[in-house]
Amino acid sequence: MNKLDEIIAFKRKETAERKELYPLKLLEKSIYFDTKTVSLKQYLMRPDKTGIIAEFKRKSPSKGIINKYANIEQITIGYMQAGASALSVLTDEKFFGGSNNDLIKARKVNFCPILRKEFIIDEYQIIEAKSIGADAILLIAACLTKEEIEKYAKFAKSLGLEILLELHGEDEIDKISSEVELIGINNRNLKTFEVNLEQSKRLAAGIPDTFLKIAESGIDSTDVIKDLKNHGFKGFLMGEYFMKTSQPEKTCAEFIKQLA
């Protein structure tokens, strides 16, 4: 069993348990459930922003502990003050050290779009995303069928959520749904967790320009972003580069200044 298979197997068990602990009726009573969402796509296209989706995560399966005691409010506010276009918050606890509470805390102090970074394999998790204040969800093509992507994307849109569909290889391009407007290309192999920055450029060539393209993982210099822009990318998801430092929000601010 590779790491992705391990994560998905755990998610199925975890989601079944959460359904019992937090029934749908309870989630739907959240103050965020009927709140209008903020468009991730629109923020990424704003000329006064950078296109950077700044991510908050404490650890990862490939790197282990990155920033165990990071303060979610301080860092996410700092990210937005630095000029980031949006936030990404990991809510997986076992593998990434996150929680739903992290996203709720970020929502309380930020008005920008927030992407819930999670391994979604059930409609319940989409309702959960809306209930904790997310504006967009991640769907990972590697762990979903084309039919599931279509179904979950339609359901998410019915709740006012946007969908970032994440691809890892050419064989996943045919899973793209017309219900999706944002396509993420992850430079990290989810089975080996190795990073190859050429992945984004290679896959981008096969994706129609009608989709807004986002590069994910391994971005560690302004030159990389400038190069990716030349290949049609409008969004750049960055987490580890910022989070591995003692003050991620300041690292983000310095990076964005260099990008200008």
VEXDO-838245 format. One record per atom (N, C-alpha, C): residue number from 1; atom name; x negated, y negated, z. Coordinates in steps of 0.001 Angstrom, whole numbers. Layout:
N
i;at;px;py;pz
NUM;CA;X;Y;Z $
...
This chain:
260
i;at;px;py;pz
1;N;-837;1193;0 $
1;CA;0;0;0 $
1;C;-876;-1248;0 $
2;N;-686;-2147;-1012 $
2;CA;-1456;-3385;-1024 $
2;C;-818;-4404;-75 $
3;N;-1466;-5564;81 $
3;CA;-1016;-6562;1050 $
3;C;384;-7077;725 $
4;N;665;-7319;-544 $
4;CA;1998;-7814;-914 $
4;C;3077;-6791;-563 $
5;N;2826;-5532;-855 $
5;CA;3781;-4475;-513 $
5;C;4008;-4415;993 $
6;N;2927;-4590;1745 $
6;CA;3019;-4579;3210 $
6;C;3884;-5734;3707 $
7;N;3672;-6912;3128 $
7;CA;4440;-8096;3539 $
7;C;5924;-7909;3222 $
8;N;6229;-7424;2026 $
8;CA;7626;-7254;1618 $
8;C;8330;-6205;2471 $
9;N;7651;-5116;2770 $
9;CA;8229;-4073;3627 $
9;C;8571;-4648;4996 $
10;N;7667;-5482;5524 $
10;CA;7910;-6114;6818 $
10;C;9075;-7098;6735 $
11;N;9158;-7848;5624 $
11;CA;10221;-8847;5451 $
11;C;11600;-8199;5446 $
12;N;11705;-7034;4830 $
12;CA;12993;-6352;4797 $
12;C;13443;-5985;6212 $
13;N;12504;-5518;6994 $
13;CA;12823;-5158;8378 $
13;C;13127;-6415;9201 $
14;N;12316;-7436;9048 $
14;CA;12490;-8674;9803 $
14;C;13837;-9338;9476 $
15;N;14183;-9370;8183 $
15;CA;15430;-10016;7777 $
15;C;16643;-9279;8324 $
16;N;16582;-7962;8344 $
16;CA;17679;-7166;8912 $
16;C;17873;-7507;10385 $
17;N;16772;-7687;11100 $
17;CA;16842;-8038;12526 $
17;C;17391;-9446;12720 $
18;N;16978;-10380;11859 $
18;CA;17421;-11767;11983 $
18;C;18917;-11903;11682 $
19;N;19416;-11069;10794 $
19;CA;20848;-11100;10487 $
19;C;21683;-10786;11725 $
20;N;21161;-9900;12553 $
20;CA;21867;-9545;13778 $
20;C;21727;-10630;14839 $
21;N;20539;-11210;14928 $
21;CA;20280;-12235;15948 $
21;C;20940;-13570;15615 $
22;N;20916;-13931;14320 $
22;CA;21433;-15232;13890 $
22;C;22431;-15038;12751 $
23;N;23691;-14738;13070 $
23;CA;24710;-14489;12038 $
23;C;24895;-15707;11124 $
24;N;25415;-15463;9934 $
24;CA;25608;-16535;8956 $
24;C;26442;-17686;9500 $
25;N;27472;-17377;10251 $
25;CA;28326;-18444;10794 $
25;C;27541;-19379;11698 $
26;N;26554;-18834;12396 $
26;CA;25711;-19650;13266 $
26;C;24815;-20553;12431 $
27;N;24226;-20007;11371 $
27;CA;23362;-20798;10491 $
27;C;24137;-21936;9836 $
28;N;25368;-21666;9454 $
28;CA;26180;-22658;8751 $
28;C;26629;-23808;9649 $
29;N;26437;-23660;10958 $
29;CA;26778;-24736;11891 $
29;C;25623;-25717;12092 $
30;N;24489;-25420;11472 $
30;CA;23329;-26306;11586 $
30;C;23651;-27700;11043 $
31;N;23062;-28724;11658 $
31;CA;23292;-30106;11203 $
31;C;22745;-30314;9788 $
32;N;21826;-29459;9353 $
32;CA;21217;-29604;8030 $
32;C;22018;-28919;6928 $
33;N;22952;-28054;7313 $
33;CA;23608;-27222;6316 $
33;C;24426;-28033;5309 $
34;N;25055;-29111;5768 $
34;CA;25848;-29949;4868 $
34;C;25133;-31246;4485 $
35;N;23840;-31337;4839 $
35;CA;23064;-32526;4509 $
35;C;22566;-32456;3070 $
36;N;22642;-33566;2363 $
36;CA;22172;-33619;972 $
36;C;20668;-33425;937 $
37;N;20213;-32608;19 $
37;CA;18777;-32335;-94 $
37;C;18077;-33412;-928 $
38;N;16744;-33424;-818 $
38;CA;15907;-34358;-1571 $
38;C;15252;-33575;-2706 $
39;N;15234;-34139;-3901 $
39;CA;14734;-33416;-5072 $
39;C;13209;-33348;-5122 $
40;N;12686;-32138;-5061 $
40;CA;11248;-31915;-5199 $
40;C;10793;-32321;-6601 $
41;N;11572;-31962;-7597 $
41;CA;11214;-32277;-8984 $
41;C;11085;-33788;-9189 $
42;N;12046;-34533;-8672 $
42;CA;12017;-35986;-8845 $
42;C;10819;-36616;-8153 $
43;N;10475;-36123;-6982 $
43;CA;9317;-36667;-6254 $
43;C;8014;-36355;-6984 $
44;N;7939;-35184;-7591 $
44;CA;6727;-34813;-8330 $
44;C;6552;-35664;-9589 $
45;N;7644;-36186;-10096 $
45;CA;7586;-36995;-11313 $
45;C;7433;-38492;-11027 $
46;N;7488;-38878;-9764 $
46;CA;7372;-40296;-9425 $
46;C;5976;-40831;-9750 $
47;N;5888;-41961;-10446 $
47;CA;4582;-42515;-10831 $
47;C;3768;-43059;-9663 $
48;N;4442;-43355;-8543 $
48;CA;3729;-43893;-7377 $
48;C;3204;-42786;-6460 $
49;N;3413;-41533;-6856 $
49;CA;2937;-40399;-6054 $
49;C;1838;-39641;-6803 $
50;N;1258;-38649;-6124 $
50;CA;85;-37950;-6657 $
50;C;388;-36610;-7315 $
51;N;1562;-36055;-7020 $
51;CA;1868;-34709;-7503 $
51;C;1397;-33635;-6528 $
52;N;741;-34051;-5465 $
52;CA;234;-33073;-4488 $
52;C;1345;-32640;-3532 $
53;N;1524;-31328;-3424 $
53;CA;2402;-30742;-2410 $
53;C;1478;-30281;-1300 $
54;N;1459;-31025;-208 $
54;CA;527;-30739;892 $
54;C;1134;-29685;1814 $
55;N;373;-28631;2025 $
55;CA;898;-27482;2766 $
55;C;382;-27412;4200 $
56;N;1295;-26985;5069 $
56;CA;943;-26761;6467 $
56;C;951;-25259;6727 $
57;N;-228;-24707;7071 $
57;CA;-291;-23293;7448 $
57;C;-1428;-23076;8437 $
58;N;-1201;-22166;9368 $
58;CA;-2175;-21927;10427 $
58;C;-3155;-20803;10104 $
59;N;-2696;-19828;9325 $
59;CA;-3585;-18714;8967 $
59;C;-3106;-18091;7674 $
60;N;-3895;-17188;7121 $
60;CA;-3499;-16460;5921 $
60;C;-4091;-15060;5973 $
61;N;-3512;-14111;5226 $
61;CA;-4052;-12746;5222 $
61;C;-5484;-12674;4716 $
62;N;-5848;-13587;3810 $
62;CA;-7196;-13531;3224 $
62;C;-8254;-14230;4065 $
63;N;-7864;-15301;4768 $
63;CA;-8833;-16105;5525 $
63;C;-8737;-15940;7037 $
64;N;-7659;-15315;7505 $
64;CA;-7468;-15210;8952 $
64;C;-7044;-16562;9510 $
65;N;-7474;-16863;10750 $
65;CA;-7111;-18129;11380 $
65;C;-7756;-19293;10635 $
66;N;-6932;-20270;10259 $
66;CA;-7420;-21463;9566 $
66;C;-7403;-22664;10507 $
67;N;-6267;-22846;11194 $
67;CA;-6123;-23982;12105 $
67;C;-5017;-23634;13101 $
68;N;-5365;-22850;14093 $
68;CA;-4392;-22233;14992 $
68;C;-3536;-23225;15769 $
69;N;-4151;-24318;16224 $
69;CA;-3438;-25241;17110 $
69;C;-3007;-26539;16412 $
70;N;-2871;-26490;15112 $
70;CA;-2492;-27679;14336 $
70;C;-1126;-28210;14767 $
71;N;-1009;-29533;14813 $
71;CA;237;-30188;15209 $
71;C;1064;-30509;13968 $
72;N;2212;-29878;13845 $
72;CA;3036;-30004;12642 $
72;C;3513;-31430;12396 $
73;N;3975;-32118;13440 $
73;CA;4479;-33482;13243 $
73;C;3367;-34428;12800 $
74;N;2254;-34390;13507 $
74;CA;1142;-35288;13204 $
74;C;614;-35073;11787 $
75;N;428;-33829;11421 $
75;CA;-167;-33522;10121 $
75;C;784;-33819;8966 $
76;N;2048;-33438;9099 $
76;CA;2976;-33679;7980 $
76;C;3259;-35166;7786 $
77;N;3375;-35915;8871 $
77;CA;3547;-37365;8744 $
77;C;2318;-37960;8062 $
78;N;1143;-37497;8475 $
78;CA;-104;-37969;7883 $
78;C;-214;-37646;6404 $
79;N;250;-36451;6022 $
79;CA;253;-36063;4617 $
79;C;1059;-37062;3782 $
80;N;2241;-37393;4273 $
80;CA;3113;-38282;3512 $
80;C;2579;-39712;3490 $
81;N;2010;-40151;4595 $
81;CA;1403;-41481;4624 $
81;C;197;-41553;3687 $
82;N;-441;-40428;3467 $
82;CA;-1605;-40370;2577 $
82;C;-1207;-40486;1106 $
83;N;75;-40213;798 $
83;CA;536;-40317;-583 $
83;C;912;-39001;-1235 $
84;N;1022;-37933;-438 $
84;CA;1459;-36646;-997 $
84;C;2879;-36782;-1539 $
85;N;3211;-35997;-2542 $
85;CA;4555;-36052;-3131 $
85;C;5575;-35270;-2322 $
86;N;5122;-34219;-1668 $
86;CA;6037;-33349;-938 $
86;C;5256;-32507;67 $
87;N;6012;-31769;866 $
87;CA;5416;-30887;1868 $
87;C;5790;-29436;1566 $
88;N;4896;-28534;1939 $
88;CA;5181;-27108;1912 $
88;C;4903;-26586;3319 $
89;N;5854;-25855;3862 $
89;CA;5693;-25340;5225 $
89;C;5874;-23826;5224 $
90;N;4857;-23114;5692 $
90;CA;4932;-21660;5832 $
90;C;5821;-21320;7025 $
91;N;6821;-20472;6810 $
91;CA;7683;-20073;7919 $
91;C;7456;-18626;8346 $
92;N;6589;-17914;7638 $
92;CA;6271;-16538;8029 $
92;C;5351;-16548;9248 $
93;N;5717;-15777;10267 $
93;CA;4934;-15756;11509 $
93;C;3849;-14693;11502 $
94;N;4189;-13473;11114 $
94;CA;3253;-12355;11225 $
94;C;1981;-12541;10404 $
95;N;2117;-12993;9163 $
95;CA;971;-13063;8262 $
95;C;369;-14462;8122 $
96;N;1191;-15502;8385 $
96;CA;717;-16869;8181 $
96;C;802;-17760;9426 $
97;N;1279;-17219;10535 $
97;CA;1299;-17976;11785 $
97;C;2302;-19106;11832 $
98;N;3293;-19081;10919 $
98;CA;4291;-20143;10886 $
98;C;5578;-19746;11589 $
99;N;6602;-20583;11436 $
99;CA;7910;-20298;12027 $
99;C;8948;-21242;11430 $
100;N;10210;-20858;11561 $
100;CA;11285;-21749;11130 $
100;C;11232;-23055;11900 $
101;N;10803;-22974;13141 $
101;CA;10724;-24163;13982 $
101;C;9725;-25178;13433 $
102;N;8672;-24681;12771 $
102;CA;7713;-25596;12145 $
102;C;8418;-26462;11107 $
103;N;9255;-25829;10283 $
103;CA;9936;-26585;9241 $
103;C;10956;-27546;9846 $
104;N;11644;-27102;10878 $
104;CA;12617;-27976;11548 $
104;C;11925;-29216;12114 $
105;N;10760;-29017;12716 $
105;CA;10002;-30149;13263 $
105;C;9548;-31097;12163 $
106;N;9098;-30540;11043 $
106;CA;8670;-31368;9911 $
106;C;9850;-32150;9344 $
107;N;11015;-31503;9286 $
107;CA;12222;-32161;8759 $
107;C;12642;-33352;9608 $
108;N;12501;-33217;10922 $
108;CA;12935;-34271;11833 $
108;C;12137;-35563;11675 $
109;N;10897;-35446;11196 $
109;CA;10037;-36638;11137 $
109;C;9666;-37052;9717 $
110;N;10247;-36383;8703 $
110;CA;9921;-36703;7307 $
110;C;11179;-36754;6445 $
111;N;11195;-37694;5489 $
111;CA;12330;-37833;4582 $
111;C;12037;-37258;3196 $
112;N;10813;-36801;2984 $
112;CA;10379;-36295;1679 $
112;C;10896;-34873;1441 $
113;N;10748;-34352;232 $
113;CA;11141;-32963;-35 $
113;C;10248;-31987;729 $
114;N;10862;-30934;1250 $
114;CA;10114;-29888;1946 $
114;C;10412;-28540;1300 $
115;N;9350;-27879;871 $
115;CA;9449;-26532;311 $
115;C;9289;-25516;1425 $
116;N;10240;-24599;1517 $
116;CA;10077;-23505;2472 $
116;C;9254;-22416;1803 $
117;N;8052;-22185;2315 $
117;CA;7164;-21161;1761 $
117;C;7435;-19866;2514 $
118;N;8047;-18931;1830 $
118;CA;8469;-17688;2467 $
118;C;8587;-16607;1397 $
119;N;8582;-15361;1825 $
119;CA;8755;-14229;914 $
119;C;10237;-13863;921 $
120;N;10975;-14404;-34 $
120;CA;12428;-14246;-41 $
120;C;12832;-12989;-807 $
121;N;13574;-12138;-105 $
121;CA;14029;-10886;-701 $
121;C;15519;-10642;-417 $
122;N;16203;-11686;110 $
122;CA;17590;-11532;530 $
122;C;18271;-12904;512 $
123;N;19553;-12949;125 $
123;CA;20297;-14208;104 $
123;C;20371;-14845;1492 $
124;N;20325;-14016;2513 $
124;CA;20365;-14529;3889 $
124;C;19256;-15555;4119 $
125;N;18060;-15285;3588 $
125;CA;16924;-16190;3781 $
125;C;17134;-17537;3093 $
126;N;17949;-17539;2052 $
126;CA;18241;-18784;1340 $
126;C;19176;-19655;2183 $
127;N;20177;-19027;2791 $
127;CA;21062;-19748;3706 $
127;C;20258;-20247;4902 $
128;N;19351;-19413;5357 $
128;CA;18481;-19777;6475 $
128;C;17640;-21002;6115 $
129;N;17119;-21036;4885 $
129;CA;16313;-22169;4427 $
129;C;17105;-23469;4497 $
130;N;18349;-23429;4029 $
130;CA;19212;-24626;4072 $
130;C;19489;-25041;5504 $
131;N;19662;-24077;6392 $
131;CA;20014;-24369;7784 $
131;C;18872;-24992;8578 $
132;N;17631;-24805;8118 $
132;CA;16491;-25374;8848 $
132;C;15976;-26665;8206 $
133;N;16653;-27108;7143 $
133;CA;16311;-28407;6567 $
133;C;15439;-28388;5334 $
134;N;15265;-27236;4693 $
134;CA;14457;-27166;3473 $
134;C;15201;-27796;2303 $
135;N;14446;-28314;1345 $
135;CA;15012;-28880;121 $
135;C;14796;-27952;-1066 $
136;N;13816;-27073;-940 $
136;CA;13477;-26157;-2030 $
136;C;12987;-24844;-1438 $
137;N;13147;-23787;-2212 $
137;CA;12675;-22469;-1779 $
137;C;11707;-21912;-2815 $
138;N;10909;-20962;-2369 $
138;CA;9970;-20263;-3240 $
138;C;10542;-18889;-3582 $
139;N;10550;-18557;-4864 $
139;CA;10866;-17202;-5301 $
139;C;9620;-16659;-5975 $
140;N;9163;-15491;-5555 $
140;CA;7925;-14909;-6056 $
140;C;8255;-13800;-7053 $
141;N;7902;-14024;-8313 $
141;CA;8255;-13075;-9374 $
141;C;7688;-11680;-9127 $
142;N;6545;-11609;-8455 $
142;CA;5876;-10325;-8230 $
142;C;6680;-9386;-7341 $
143;N;7599;-9938;-6547 $
143;CA;8342;-9056;-5643 $
143;C;9854;-9086;-5904 $
144;N;10250;-9624;-7074 $
144;CA;11664;-9675;-7421 $
144;C;11871;-9250;-8875 $
145;N;13031;-8687;-9166 $
145;CA;13366;-8360;-10544 $
145;C;13896;-9614;-11235 $
146;N;13987;-9585;-12545 $
146;CA;14542;-10718;-13294 $
146;C;15978;-10997;-12840 $
147;N;16726;-9936;-12596 $
147;CA;18116;-10072;-12165 $
147;C;18198;-10706;-10779 $
148;N;17308;-10309;-9884 $
148;CA;17298;-10896;-8539 $
148;C;16937;-12380;-8586 $
149;N;15976;-12723;-9435 $
149;CA;15577;-14128;-9576 $
149;C;16760;-14961;-10047 $
150;N;17471;-14456;-11053 $
150;CA;18648;-15148;-11584 $
150;C;19711;-15323;-10501 $
151;N;19959;-14260;-9776 $
151;CA;20989;-14255;-8732 $
151;C;20621;-15215;-7594 $
152;N;19389;-15125;-7101 $
152;CA;18980;-15962;-5978 $
152;C;18872;-17428;-6372 $
153;N;18437;-17682;-7603 $
153;CA;18319;-19064;-8072 $
153;C;19698;-19714;-8172 $
154;N;20651;-19007;-8716 $
154;CA;22021;-19523;-8820 $
154;C;22584;-19816;-7427 $
155;N;22361;-18890;-6511 $
155;CA;22883;-19049;-5160 $
155;C;22227;-20248;-4470 $
156;N;20911;-20387;-4616 $
156;CA;20198;-21513;-4004 $
156;C;20715;-22840;-4552 $
157;N;20932;-22900;-5872 $
157;CA;21437;-24126;-6493 $
157;C;22837;-24468;-5982 $
158;N;23624;-23458;-5672 $
158;CA;24978;-23700;-5153 $
158;C;24929;-24356;-3778 $
159;N;23802;-24207;-3090 $
159;CA;23608;-24831;-1772 $
159;C;22875;-26169;-1879 $
160;N;22526;-26548;-3117 $
160;CA;21822;-27812;-3310 $
160;C;20309;-27694;-3223 $
161;N;19799;-26467;-3166 $
161;CA;18359;-26242;-3068 $
161;C;17733;-26116;-4457 $
162;N;16514;-26621;-4614 $
162;CA;15756;-26402;-5844 $
162;C;14908;-25149;-5680 $
163;N;14474;-24601;-6804 $
163;CA;13744;-23334;-6777 $
163;C;12394;-23480;-7455 $
164;N;11357;-23063;-6751 $
164;CA;10024;-22960;-7334 $
164;C;9771;-21476;-7588 $
165;N;9708;-21107;-8861 $
165;CA;9449;-19712;-9223 $
165;C;7949;-19537;-9407 $
166;N;7373;-18630;-8637 $
166;CA;5927;-18432;-8656 $
166;C;5546;-17228;-9513 $
167;N;4624;-17486;-10461 $
167;CA;4122;-16434;-11355 $
167;C;2656;-16147;-11049 $
168;N;2229;-14925;-11372 $
168;CA;829;-14525;-11159 $
168;C;181;-13921;-12399 $
169;N;992;-13595;-13412 $
169;CA;437;-12977;-14614 $
169;C;1356;-13122;-15808 $
170;N;802;-12880;-16990 $
170;CA;1578;-13013;-18229 $
170;C;2791;-12097;-18244 $
171;N;2679;-10951;-17581 $
171;CA;3770;-9985;-17580 $
171;C;4992;-10474;-16811 $
172;N;4848;-11588;-16081 $
172;CA;5968;-12125;-15301 $
172;C;6689;-13276;-16018 $
173;N;6137;-13746;-17122 $
173;CA;6737;-14876;-17837 $
173;C;8162;-14565;-18289 $
174;N;8409;-13304;-18664 $
174;CA;9754;-12955;-19134 $
174;C;10774;-12898;-17991 $
175;N;10335;-13109;-16754 $
175;CA;11253;-13154;-15612 $
175;C;11798;-14566;-15367 $
176;N;11272;-15540;-16112 $
176;CA;11704;-16928;-15912 $
176;C;13194;-17065;-16228 $
177;N;13911;-17695;-15314 $
177;CA;15347;-17906;-15465 $
177;C;15643;-19348;-15860 $
178;N;16705;-19537;-16621 $
178;CA;17122;-20888;-17005 $
178;C;17676;-21657;-15807 $
179;N;17908;-20952;-14703 $
179;CA;18384;-21593;-13472 $
179;C;17250;-22303;-12735 $
180;N;16029;-22055;-13165 $
180;CA;14844;-22594;-12498 $
180;C;14278;-23763;-13298 $
181;N;13824;-24814;-12602 $
181;CA;13212;-25961;-13284 $
181;C;11732;-26106;-12950 $
182;N;11317;-25498;-11847 $
182;CA;9936;-25608;-11382 $
182;C;9241;-24260;-11474 $
183;N;8107;-24218;-12167 $
183;CA;7332;-22987;-12283 $
183;C;5973;-23181;-11615 $
184;N;5677;-22342;-10650 $
184;CA;4373;-22380;-9988 $
184;C;3502;-21253;-10511 $
185;N;2244;-21569;-10780 $
185;CA;1300;-20515;-11177 $
185;C;267;-20396;-10064 $
186;N;268;-19245;-9434 $
186;CA;-622;-19023;-8293 $
186;C;-1945;-18444;-8783 $
187;N;-3012;-19139;-8491 $
187;CA;-4347;-18676;-8892 $
187;C;-4858;-17542;-8011 $
188;N;-4098;-17229;-6953 $
188;CA;-4505;-16156;-6041 $
188;C;-3764;-14873;-6381 $
189;N;-4489;-13809;-6564 $
189;CA;-3905;-12491;-6794 $
189;C;-3302;-12009;-5473 $
190;N;-2007;-11785;-5449 $
190;CA;-1343;-11421;-4192 $
190;C;-1640;-9990;-3743 $
191;N;-2289;-9226;-4606 $
191;CA;-2649;-7865;-4215 $
191;C;-4065;-7788;-3656 $
192;N;-4960;-8597;-4226 $
192;CA;-6359;-8595;-3752 $
192;C;-6724;-9880;-3021 $
193;N;-5904;-10948;-3208 $
193;CA;-6096;-12282;-2632 $
193;C;-7344;-12985;-3164 $
194;N;-7865;-12510;-4298 $
194;CA;-8959;-13219;-4959 $
194;C;-8386;-14391;-5752 $
195;N;-9196;-15464;-5901 $
195;CA;-8734;-16678;-6577 $
195;C;-9466;-16874;-7899 $
196;N;-8703;-17205;-8937 $
196;CA;-9277;-17493;-10249 $
196;C;-8557;-18708;-10821 $
197;N;-9230;-19849;-10859 $
197;CA;-8612;-21099;-11303 $
197;C;-8235;-21106;-12780 $
198;N;-8818;-20207;-13573 $
198;CA;-8461;-20140;-14988 $
198;C;-7063;-19567;-15195 $
199;N;-6539;-18935;-14140 $
199;CA;-5212;-18325;-14211 $
199;C;-4139;-19351;-14606 $
200;N;-4171;-20517;-13938 $
200;CA;-3164;-21543;-14202 $
200;C;-3182;-21986;-15654 $
201;N;-4383;-22265;-16166 $
201;CA;-4503;-22773;-17532 $
201;C;-4077;-21719;-18556 $
202;N;-4409;-20471;-18279 $
202;CA;-4075;-19397;-19215 $
202;C;-2564;-19183;-19305 $
203;N;-1913;-19128;-18153 $
203;CA;-469;-18892;-18130 $
203;C;326;-20102;-18604 $
204;N;-183;-21296;-18334 $
204;CA;540;-22520;-18700 $
204;C;829;-22576;-20195 $
205;N;-76;-22048;-20979 $
205;CA;75;-22086;-22440 $
205;C;1313;-21316;-22908 $
206;N;1760;-20351;-22115 $
206;CA;2904;-19539;-22514 $
206;C;4222;-19962;-21898 $
207;N;4211;-21083;-21155 $
207;CA;5422;-21565;-20493 $
207;C;5936;-22826;-21185 $
208;N;7192;-22841;-21606 $
208;CA;7742;-24012;-22307 $
208;C;7608;-25299;-21484 $
209;N;7466;-26417;-22167 $
209;CA;7304;-27701;-21502 $
209;C;8578;-28192;-20828 $
210;N;9667;-27474;-21019 $
210;CA;10919;-27848;-20357 $
210;C;10846;-27600;-18849 $
211;N;9880;-26776;-18439 $
211;CA;9689;-26491;-17014 $
211;C;8579;-27377;-16452 $
212;N;8792;-27876;-15239 $
212;CA;7744;-28638;-14573 $
212;C;6767;-27645;-13950 $
213;N;5491;-27757;-14316 $
213;CA;4499;-26767;-13904 $
213;C;3712;-27227;-12671 $
214;N;3528;-26283;-11753 $
214;CA;2804;-26547;-10508 $
214;C;1684;-25518;-10366 $
215;N;462;-25991;-10119 $
215;CA;-674;-25099;-9888 $
215;C;-816;-24854;-8390 $
216;N;-1067;-23609;-8018 $
216;CA;-1159;-23247;-6603 $
216;C;-2453;-22484;-6307 $
217;N;-3029;-22773;-5176 $
217;CA;-4175;-22046;-4609 $
217;C;-5516;-22365;-5280 $
218;N;-6536;-22511;-4440 $
218;CA;-7905;-22658;-4920 $
218;C;-8281;-24044;-5411 $
219;N;-7389;-25020;-5290 $
219;CA;-7702;-26383;-5747 $
219;C;-8544;-27069;-4669 $
220;N;-9781;-27415;-5039 $
220;CA;-10684;-27966;-4022 $
220;C;-11453;-29199;-4480 $
221;N;-11030;-29801;-5595 $
221;CA;-11695;-31023;-6049 $
221;C;-10763;-31830;-6934 $
222;N;-11006;-33132;-7013 $
222;CA;-10188;-33995;-7869 $
222;C;-10416;-33660;-9340 $
223;N;-11606;-33168;-9663 $
223;CA;-11896;-32786;-11055 $
223;C;-10991;-31640;-11508 $
224;N;-10717;-30713;-10593 $
224;CA;-9835;-29586;-10914 $
224;C;-8442;-30108;-11242 $
225;N;-7947;-31047;-10444 $
225;CA;-6618;-31609;-10679 $
225;C;-6566;-32354;-12011 $
226;N;-7582;-33152;-12296 $
226;CA;-7620;-33887;-13561 $
226;C;-7627;-32929;-14751 $
227;N;-8338;-31817;-14610 $
227;CA;-8390;-30804;-15663 $
227;C;-7022;-30149;-15840 $
228;N;-6376;-29823;-14709 $
228;CA;-5066;-29179;-14767 $
228;C;-4009;-30105;-15368 $
229;N;-4132;-31398;-15119 $
229;CA;-3195;-32366;-15713 $
229;C;-3278;-32314;-17236 $
230;N;-4472;-32082;-17739 $
230;CA;-4662;-31989;-19192 $
230;C;-3999;-30750;-19785 $
231;N;-3657;-29808;-18911 $
231;CA;-2988;-28580;-19353 $
231;C;-1491;-28612;-19021 $
232;N;-994;-29812;-18714 $
232;CA;450;-29986;-18536 $
232;C;984;-29855;-17127 $
233;N;112;-29762;-16133 $
233;CA;583;-29611;-14752 $
233;C;953;-30956;-14137 $
234;N;2082;-30966;-13419 $
234;CA;2569;-32168;-12739 $
234;C;2484;-32040;-11215 $
235;N;2366;-30798;-10732 $
235;CA;2315;-30557;-9295 $
235;C;1111;-29713;-8919 $
236;N;618;-29940;-7683 $
236;CA;-590;-29248;-7215 $
236;C;-413;-28901;-5746 $
237;N;-201;-27619;-5474 $
237;CA;31;-27198;-4099 $
237;C;-1303;-26929;-3419 $
238;N;-1572;-27688;-2363 $
238;CA;-2846;-27578;-1649 $
238;C;-2603;-27406;-159 $
239;N;-3247;-26405;431 $
239;CA;-3082;-26187;1856 $
239;C;-4392;-25948;2573 $
240;N;-5042;-24876;2191 $
240;CA;-6254;-24460;2902 $
240;C;-7349;-25527;2883 $
241;N;-7510;-26219;1753 $
241;CA;-8547;-27251;1637 $
241;C;-8371;-28314;2709 $
242;N;-7124;-28663;3008 $
242;CA;-6844;-29657;4044 $
242;C;-6863;-29026;5442 $
243;N;-6178;-27886;5569 $
243;CA;-5946;-27288;6890 $
243;C;-7204;-26743;7568 $
244;N;-8246;-26437;6794 $
244;CA;-9454;-25875;7401 $
244;C;-10288;-26941;8112 $
245;N;-9909;-28208;7972 $
245;CA;-10646;-29292;8629 $
245;C;-9974;-29649;9953 $
246;N;-10685;-30390;10805 $
246;CA;-10154;-30727;12126 $
246;C;-8995;-31722;12061 $
247;N;-8968;-32546;10999 $
247;CA;-7877;-33511;10814 $
247;C;-7367;-33421;9371 $
248;N;-6506;-32448;9107 $
248;CA;-6030;-32209;7744 $
248;C;-5437;-33437;7070 $
249;N;-4715;-34235;7847 $
249;CA;-4064;-35411;7256 $
249;C;-5087;-36443;6766 $
250;N;-6213;-36558;7464 $
250;CA;-7263;-37489;7045 $
250;C;-8013;-36938;5835 $
251;N;-8207;-35640;5805 $
251;CA;-8840;-35000;4648 $
251;C;-7974;-35217;3414 $
252;N;-6663;-35104;3594 $
252;CA;-5719;-35316;2504 $
252;C;-5798;-36767;2012 $
253;N;-5840;-37709;2942 $
253;CA;-5905;-39131;2580 $
253;C;-7175;-39449;1794 $
254;N;-8301;-38880;2232 $
254;CA;-9577;-39111;1543 $
254;C;-9547;-38509;139 $
255;N;-8952;-37333;20 $
255;CA;-8852;-36642;-1260 $
255;C;-8012;-37468;-2242 $
256;N;-6899;-37982;-1771 $
256;CA;-5991;-38755;-2631 $
256;C;-6634;-40069;-3057 $
257;N;-7420;-40673;-2183 $
257;CA;-8149;-41903;-2548 $
257;C;-9123;-41641;-3697 $
258;N;-9783;-40478;-3636 $
258;CA;-10733;-40107;-4700 $
258;C;-10006;-39813;-6016 $
259;N;-8754;-39369;-5886 $
259;CA;-7985;-39002;-7065 $
259;C;-7489;-40231;-7829 $
260;N;-7318;-41314;-7101 $
260;CA;-6746;-42545;-7695 $
260;C;-7658;-43110;-8792 $
